[in-house]
C-alpha cells in the first residue's frame, strides 16, 4: 500500500504467466490426494479390504511415478493441459487392476492354488485388459500427432503413462498377490438378472431412443464454439483478470491486440511497407473495424 488508501498492483504477461504456473503447481498435489481418497472410498465400499487397496495402489503409483520421471527427463515441464495427468492415469490405471483383482478373487475358490488362480485371471481377463490399454494408448498417440505443442505433450504423457501403468499392473500385481495373499472377493452382490432381461425385451425401443438422443445432442454439439481466449485455460477467478476489467471500465478499449512483423531487403522498403500498413489501419479505424 502507498499513500492514503492507494494500492499498487502489477499486471502484464509475466505476472499472468507466473500466477498461472504457480496455480498449476499447487493443483498437482491436491489432485493426487483426491485420487487416493477416491480409491479408499472405492475399496471401502466394494472390497472392504485394506490389503487389496495397498496391493493395487503399489503398481498404480509406480506407473504414475515412472510417467512423471520420463516426462521430466524428455519433456522437462507440464502445461495447464497436462498438469492433471496423474489423476487421469489413476482413473484409467485403476480399472486394469480392478478387473484383474476381481477375476483373481473369482478364481480363488476354497482349496484352489493361488498361483493357478492368478495364471487363469491374467491369461483370460488379462487379454481384455491388454487390448483395452493398447487401444486407449493408441488414441492418445494419435492426439500426439496434433500441430499444437500442448496437445502433443499431453498425448505423449497419457499414452506412455497408460502403457507404464499397464505394464506395472501385469508385473507387480501378481507378484504382490503371491507375496501377500489375502481374500480379494468383492463385497458387492451381483447385478440383478432382471435388468439385462428388461433391456433385451425392449431392445428396439432403447435403440430408437438412443438414436434420437444421439441426433439431438449431435445437433447441439454442432453449435460449439472455439474459445480463443488463452486465459480460459488458466485458473479460475484470476485477480489480474479482475484488475484488467476495472482498468478497461475506466479507460475503455480492449486487451486484444494484433502484432504485424514486417520483413524487407532494405530500410527504405521497410519504411514504405510500414507506411502502407499504417494507412490501411487508419482506414479501418475510421470505419470502426478496429478500436485503435
Residue pairs with C-beta under 8 A, 6 or more apart in sequence:
1 7
1 8
2 8
9 239
9 243
11 240
11 243
11 244
11 247
15 240
16 231
16 234
16 238
16 240
19 234
19 235
19 238
19 239
19 240
20 80
20 234
20 235
20 238
23 234
23 235
24 78
24 80
24 83
24 235
25 83
27 83
27 84
27 235
28 78
28 83
28 86
31 84
31 86
31 87
32 86
32 87
32 90
34 87
35 86
35 87
35 90
35 91
36 57
38 90
39 53
39 56
39 57
39 60
39 90
39 94
40 53
42 94
43 49
43 50
43 52
43 53
43 56
45 187
45 188
46 186
46 187
46 188
47 53
47 184
47 185
47 186
47 187
48 187
49 182
49 183
49 184
49 187
51 180
51 182
52 101
52 182
52 184
55 101
55 173
55 176
55 177
55 180
55 182
56 94
56 97
56 98
56 101
56 173
58 172
58 176
59 93
59 97
59 165
59 168
59 169
59 171
59 172
59 173
59 176
60 90
60 93
60 94
60 97
60 165
60 168
60 169
62 168
62 172
63 89
63 93
63 161
63 164
63 165
63 166
63 167
63 168
63 169
64 86
64 89
64 90
64 93
64 161
64 165
66 164
66 168
67 85
67 89
67 157
67 160
67 161
67 164
67 165
68 85
68 86
70 160
70 164
71 78
71 82
71 85
71 157
75 153
75 156
75 157
78 85
79 150
79 153
79 154
80 150
80 233
80 234
81 150
81 151
81 153
81 154
81 233
82 150
82 153
82 154
82 157
82 158
85 154
85 157
85 158
85 161
88 158
88 161
89 158
89 161
89 162
89 165
92 136
92 162
92 165
93 161
93 162
93 165
93 166
93 168
93 169
95 132
96 129
96 132
96 133
96 165
96 166
96 169
97 169
97 173
99 125
99 128
99 129
100 121
100 122
100 125
100 126
100 129
100 169
100 173
101 173
101 184
102 125
102 184
102 186
103 120
103 121
103 124
103 125
104 117
104 118
104 121
104 177
104 184
105 183
105 184
105 185
105 186
106 121
106 185
107 116
107 117
107 118
107 120
107 121
108 114
108 117
108 183
108 184
108 185
114 177
114 178
114 181
115 178
118 174
118 177
118 178
122 170
122 174
126 170
129 166
129 169
130 166
130 170
133 162
133 163
133 165
133 166
136 162
137 159
137 160
137 162
137 163
138 159
139 159
140 154
140 155
140 156
140 158
140 159
140 162
141 155
141 156
141 159
142 155
143 151
143 152
143 154
143 155
143 158
143 159
144 151
144 152
144 153
144 154
144 155
144 156
144 159
145 152
145 155
146 152
146 155
177 184
199 206
231 238
231 241
244 255
248 254
248 255
253 291
253 292
254 291
260 277
262 270
262 273
262 274
262 277
263 270
264 270
264 273
281 290
284 290
285 291
285 292
